[in-house]
Amino acid sequence: MKRPKNKGRVWERGQTGFDEAVLATSFNGRDPGHRPQVLVEANNILDVQNALARAHEEGLKVSICSGGHSWAQNHLREGGLLLSMARINQVKVDAEQKTARVGPGCWGIDLNRTLKKHGLFFPVAHAPDVAMGGFLLQGGFGWASRALGLATQSVIGLDLVLADGRLVHANETENPDLYWAARGSGPGFFAVVVCYHLKLHQRYKSVGMKVQVFKRENLDDVYRWADEIGPNVPRSVEFQMLMTPKAMGIFKPGIEVFAPVLTHSWQEAKQAVQFINDSPIRQKASFTTPLVPMSTNFMSIVANITHFPPSVRWCADNIWTNAPIDSLLPGLNNIMDSMPPAPSHSLWLNLYPPQSRPDMAYSLEADRYLAVYGEWKRAVDDAKYENWATGCMETMQQHSVGIQLADENLGKRPAPFMAAENLEKLDSLREKHDPTGLFHAWMGRHDQ
């Protein structure tokens, strides 16, 4: 993605440059063929209010994007009004109070760089160009989220423009129903966030990465080991594995084991990743790196270069699962053997969430997270690869407890994404705050 440098404007369908402006709101290189009637690139709150007023007057449904990092391109709908929040990207830090006010268009990497100057930290997204808007609405698993909680748990308030154009604030005591809904509803939220109020954390003093790489023939052993060790991995470590057709260093199908660690001392960091050195399958690894000092920004940028290149066409899907590892291995092997060319990959994350989360719309997760990301460059390959992610997850659906909205594929494979009672509550709040159905919601859901 590219940061918008020009002042936002209103684009009407049919104008020269309209298609380019619409497609520029999505990091996915695919053109879904849908076009809104009008694109509003908001510069301020008044622009947002005027856009919603026009939508009411002309009977246009509204979709919203902040950074456009939606694999499914949920915001690109046929007809209606597309509201881009990319230019509302302010960052204001109160270092003494350890709080910040952040616009939805602010990139995570920009917030992280600003906070570094103050010795503060926020669990921003792993990809540098993910904007705070969609990231925080869907829950926000970011750097250090195993220790600090989901990013949305550090949202202490929001400034919102409602469907009727009113600007309101929401927190635990003021409009608490909107505060509840905004933390986990993702693209199903029924208002426009114009500012997030964030609680900040002390910055970690020691950050590093340890890597281990295995060949494809070791897949079963690697995932059995990961499953066994998962519950005991320190919460300072974000233990994850990537399957890829072109693994780092061996340049052929394999599994990359990553152990980013964020602590307050280097000795603590080394102890936290010792489980990789002590692994009973270490001798099968093609190589194991030492723990290397590395900032989260550097990790994000490298990951973007290696796994998320620009102008790529995408399909993605995911499951949360608590199933026995032997039940999952056939599906994992199928993913590996059917994967589109690199940099396509699959992510396995040992989350092991806390026993409880704050009461909020976000309400569905499991011990392990599995996501697949298919990538290709040519439009002629769409038919070959566009349903790969869907097919992989359909074969493992019996082992799933639901999906995470961060990597949603609801338009093709509806699945649960929050607890049933939470979804029922969210629907009732939508009727209250958006009675005319001004805002588009998800492209599909499991109860429709």
N, C-alpha and C positions, 0 to 999 in steps of 0.2 A: 504494500500500500504506500501511497505518497500523501504527505501532509498537504492539505489545501493551503495554497499561498495567496490566492486571490480572494477578494471579497465575495461573499455569497450573493446569489441572485435567484430570480425565479425563472425557471425554464418551462416553456409550453411545448407540449407534444407537437412535433412537426417542425419546430425551429431548427435551424442549422446548428449542429453541435449538441442537440438534445440527447441523442442516443449515447454519445460519448460521455456526456455528463452523468447520465443514469448508470451506465456500466462502470464508471469510475467509482461509484459508491460501493462496489463489491470487490473483494480481493480474489474471489474465485474467477478464473479466466473464462469460465463458460458463460455463454449468453443464453439465459433460459427462454428468451423470446418475449417475455412479459415487459410491458411498458406502462408506467403511470400516465395519467393525463397531464400531470404537472409535477415538477420537481422544485421544492423550495429548499434552498441552501440558507438556513437560518444563521444570522449573525448575532442575534440577541433575543431576549425574551419577547419583545414586541413582535419580532418576525414570526415567532412560534405562535403567539396569540392570533396574529393576522392570518396565518396559514390555517389554523383550526376554524376561524370564522369563515374563511372562504370555503373550506370543506363542508361546513354546515350549509352554507348558502347554495352550494352547487351539488349537494348530495354525493360528495366524494368520500370514500373510506380512506383512512389514513394509515400508512405504514411508516415506520421510523427506523433510521439507522444512525449509528454514532461513528463507528470505524469501518463497518462493512465486513467484519471478520466472521460472517455467517457462512458456514460450509454450504448450507441448504439455500442460501440467498432468500431467506424468509421475507425480507423487506421488498423484494422485487415482485410486485403483483400487477396484474392486468387492470388498467384503469386506476382511478383514485388519485390520491395525493401522496407523494413520497416526501417525507420531511427529513432532511439531512442535518444532523446536529454536530457534524465534524468540526465546524468553526467555533463552537461554544466549548472552548478547551482551556479555560483559565485554570491556574493553580495558585492558591493563596494559602501560605503556611503560617500557622501560629505556633512557633517552636516552643514557646513557654507553656502553652496549654496542650501541646502535642495533638493538635488538630489541623485539619486542612479542609479547604473548600475547593472542589474540583469540578470542572465542566465535564459533561458526558463524552465530549470529543477528545479529551486529553488521552494521549497514549500512555500506557503503563511505563514505558522506558523513560518518558519525559518526567513523569511524576517521580520515578525512582531517582533520577539524576538530581532533581530539585531537593528531594529529601536527604540525599547524601550530604549536601552542604550543611544540613542542620543536625547530622548524626541521628536521623530518624528513618523509619522503615514502614512500608505498607506492603502487604502480600499481593503485589501486582501480578498480572498474567505472565506466563512464560514466554509467549511470543511478544516481541517488542512493540509491534504495531497494533496490538489489541487495544481498543479504546475502552475507557472505564464504563461507558454507558451500558452496553450489552453485557460486559463482563460481570458487573456487579448485579445486574438484574437477574442473571441466571444462577447466581450463587457465588461464583468466582473462586475456583481452586487455583491458587497462585503460589508464589515462592513462600515457603515456610508455613503453608496452610495446615500441614499436619500438626504443627506446634501452636500456631496462632488462631486456627480456625479458618473457615471460609472467609474470603475478603468481605463478603456482604455482612458478616458478623461484626465487622469494624466500621460499618456504616451507622452513624449515630443520628442522621437526619437527612432529609431530601427536600429540595425545593421543586415543586411540581406545577405544571400547567395542566389543569383538568380539561375534560372534554368540553365543558361550558366556557372555557377560556380563563377561569379564575386561577390566580397564582396563589398557591398555598404551601405551607411547610408541614412536613410529617416527621414525627419521631415517636418515641415510646408513649408520650403523653398527649401530643397534639396530632390529631388525625391518625391515631394508632392503627386503624384498619388499613390505611394506605401504606403506612410504614411496614406493616405485616406483609402486604401483597407485593410490595416492591422488592422484597428480599427473597427472590426465588421464582418469580413468575416468568422471567425471561421475556421472549417476544410476545407473551400473552398479557403483558401489563397494559393497563388502560388509561395511561396518562403520559405526559412527556416530562422526563426528568431534565431539569435545566441546571441543577447543581447538587452534588453530593457533599455531605458533611462527614468527614472521616475521622476516626480515632487512629492516631499514629502510635508506633511502637519504637522502642529503642533499637537502634541499628546494630546488626550482628557484627562482631569484630573479626570473626574468622569464617570465611566462606571458601569452599573448595569443591572439587569434583574428583571422584575416583571412577574409573571405567574398566570394564572387563568385556571381552568379546569372545563369542563362541561360534563355531561353525554350525551349519544347519543340522548336521547329523546328531548334534548334542541337544536338540530342542527338548525332548522329553525330560532328560536329566535336569536341564536348566530350569524348566518351569516347575518340576517337582521340588527342586531345591528352593526356588523362590517362594513357593507356596508354603513350604515347611518353615522357612526362616521369617516369613512376613510378619507374623504377630509379635515378634521379638525385636524388630528393627527399631532403633531409637527414633523418636518423633522428630528429632532434628535432621533426620535423613529422609529425602524423598526418593525412595527406592523404586526404580522403574526399569522396564526393559522394552527395547524396540526390536521388533522383527523387521528385517529389511532384505531386499534382494541383493544389496551391495553394502555389506557391513564394513564399518570403519577398519582400515588396516588390512583386511583380508580380501576386500573387493569382490565378494561373492555372497550368496545367501547365508545369513547368520543372525545371531542375536546379540545386540549391544546392551550390556548391563550398565546402567548409570546410577551413581549414588551422589547426587548433590547434597552437601551438608552445610547447615548454617548454625553456628554456635558462637559462644563468646570467648573461646580460647582454642588455640590450635591443638593442644593436647586433647581437649574434649572432642574436637572434630576427628582426630585420628582414632580415638577409641570408638567413636560412633560408627565408623566404617570398617572396623576390624573384622566384622563378620564376613566380609568379602575375602580377606586374607585367610581366614579360618575355614573357608568353604571346602567341603569334602570333594567338590568337583573342580576345584581350582586348577588341577593339573590338566584338565581337559580344555581349559581356556587357551585360545590362540595367543592372547597376551592379557596382562593385567597392569594397569598404570599405578604409580603411587598416587597418594592424595595430593592434588595440585591446587595451589591457591588460585582462585578464579572468581571474579565478581559475577553476580547474577545477570548484570547487563551484558557482560561478555558471553556468558552461556547462552543468553537469549539470542544475541546477534549471530553466533555461530550456528545455533540450531536453525535459525531462519534461513541461513545460507545453505546449509546441508539438507534440510528436510522440508522447508517451506519456500521454495524459490518463487519469484514473481511470474505472472502471466501463465500460471499453470491451471489446468482444469481439474476439478476435484469431485470426489464422492467421499462421504464419510458416514459412519454409523458407530454405535457403541452399545454396551450393556454393562450394568452392574450385576455382579454375581457372587454368591456364596457357595456355589456348587463344588463338590469334590474335584480335585485337580484331574483325576483320571477320567472324569466325565467330560472335562473341557479339552483334553488333549486331542481328540479327533478333530474338533473344530479349529484348534490352534494350528494343527498340521495342515488342515485345509487352507487356512489363511496364508500360511507360508508358501504353500505350493501353487496357489492360484493368484498370487499378488501381482498387480501390474508392475511395470518396470520401476526401478528406483527413480526418484526418491520416495515412492510409495512405502508405507510402513504401517506397523501395528504397535500400539502402546498398551503395555500391561503395567498397571499401577497398584502396588500394595498400599491401600489407604488405611484400612482398619480404623474407621472413624471413631470418635468418642461415643460414649454410651448415649449421650443426648446432645441436642443442639438447642439454641434458643427457639422459641415459638415463632415461626415465620413460614412463608409459603414453601420455601425449600424444605423438603421432608423425605426425600428418597435417596438412599445410597446403600452401599454394601461394602464388604471387606475388600473386594478387588474390583478394579475397573479395567475394562477391555475396550479399546477403540481401534477402528481401522480407517486408514486414510489412503485412498487411491488417487494417484496423480498421473496426468498425461498431458501432452502439449498440443496434439493435433485434433481438430474437430472431427476428422474422419474416424478417429478411434472412440468417439463417444459411445456408439452402440456396443462396442466391445467391452468397455470398462465402466460405463455409468451405473450399472446395477451391481457391480462387484461387492461394494460395501454392504448393500442391502442383503444380497444373497448370503454373505458370510454370517451376518448376524441372524438371519432367519434360520439358518441351520443350528444355531446355538440358543434360539429363543426359549427353549424349554428350561434352560439353565439361568435365565435372566430374571431379575426382580424389577427391571425397568431400565430407564436410560437417564443420562445426564443431558440437560439442555445445551450445554456448551458444544456438544458434537451431535446435535439432533439431526434426525433424518425423517421427521414426522410426516412430511409430504409423501414419502414412499412407504414408510413402515411405522404406522402409529403404534405407540407403546406407552406405558405409564411413565410419567416423569415427576409426579409428586403423589403423596398419599391421597387416597380417594376422598377422605374427609376434607383435606386441604383444598383439593380441586373444587369440591362442592362449595366450600366457603368462598373461594376465589370467584366462582361463577356468580354467587350472590352479590359480591362486592362489585363485580362488573356491571350488573344490572342497576346497582345503586349509583355508581359514579359515571357510567357510560350507557345510559338507558337506551340511546338511539343506535348503539353499536358503531360509533364513529371510528374506533380503532380496530384494525385487523388484529387477530390473535395468531395462534400457531397455525401452520398449514394443515395440520391434522392432529388428532389426538385419539387415545385408545378407546374412549367411550362413545365415539361417534359412529 
